[in-house]
Amino acid sequence: MSTKTIEEKQYLLRFKCDTKSHLTVLDYEVCKTNCPDKLCTVFCPAEVYKWEGNRMQVGYEGCHECGSCRIGCPHQNIKWEYPKGGHGIVFRLA
């Protein structure tokens, strides 16, 4: 059995996106002033969180729904909910 890279595994994921994000940054000012390391940009395996300019950008469309942002933000500044029924990640078998 061969070992797959994270990129190969992510290729097996498909997404049915809703028009409304299931991820919410509660206070963008907390990211800007109280979080110099921007840890969510590091621990999210889908790279949903990007610091661009002076604001956090959230690309919820590619979320793996792992919940790491729900517990990983040191300021509890990210609200994570399940996507609306019928939306979100779709797994394919290789």
C-alpha positions in Angstrom: 0.0 0.0 0.0 1.5 3.3 -1.0 1.5 6.4 1.2 -0.2 9.4 -0.2 0.8 13.0 0.3 -1.6 15.5 1.9 -2.1 17.1 -1.6 -3.1 13.7 -3.1 -5.6 13.1 -0.2 -7.1 16.6 -0.6 -7.6 15.9 -4.3 -10.2 13.3 -3.2 -12.3 16.0 -1.5 -15.2 17.8 -3.3 -17.3 20.6 -1.9 -20.9 21.6 -2.3 -20.7 25.2 -1.2 -23.5 27.2 0.4 -23.7 30.9 -0.4 -23.4 31.7 3.3 -20.2 30.9 5.3 -20.4 28.5 8.2 -17.2 30.0 9.6 -17.3 33.4 11.3 -14.4 35.5 12.6 -16.1 37.2 15.6 -13.9 40.3 15.8 -11.4 41.1 13.1 -9.7 43.6 15.4 -8.7 40.7 17.7 -6.8 39.1 14.8 -5.2 42.3 13.9 -4.1 43.5 17.4 -4.0 40.5 19.7 -2.8 37.6 17.5 0.7 38.4 16.0 1.3 34.7 15.0 -2.1 34.3 13.1 -2.2 30.7 14.2 -5.3 29.8 12.2 -3.3 30.4 9.0 -0.9 27.6 10.2 -3.1 24.9 11.8 -5.9 24.8 9.2 -5.1 21.9 6.9 -7.3 23.4 4.1 -5.6 26.8 4.3 -9.0 28.4 4.7 -7.6 31.4 6.7 -5.4 33.9 5.0 -4.0 37.1 6.4 -4.1 39.7 3.5 -3.2 43.3 4.1 -4.6 44.1 7.5 -7.6 41.7 7.6 -8.3 37.9 7.9 -9.8 36.4 4.8 -11.9 33.2 5.2 -12.3 30.9 2.2 -15.0 28.8 3.7 -15.7 27.1 0.4 -12.7 24.7 0.8 -13.2 23.9 4.5 -12.6 20.3 5.5 -14.9 20.6 8.4 -12.3 19.2 10.8 -13.1 21.7 13.5 -9.5 22.6 14.2 -10.3 26.3 14.1 -13.0 25.8 16.7 -10.4 24.7 19.2 -7.2 26.1 17.8 -7.8 29.9 18.0 -6.1 31.0 21.2 -8.6 33.9 21.5 -11.8 31.8 20.7 -12.4 34.3 18.0 -13.7 31.8 15.3 -17.3 30.5 15.3 -17.6 27.2 13.6 -20.9 25.6 12.7 -21.8 22.7 10.5 -22.7 23.8 6.9 -26.4 23.9 6.1 -27.8 20.4 5.2 -26.7 19.1 1.9 -23.7 21.5 1.7 -20.1 21.2 2.7 -17.5 18.5 2.1 -18.1 15.4 0.0 -15.6 12.5 0.4 -14.6 10.3 -2.6 -13.0 7.0 -2.2 -9.8 6.3 -4.1 
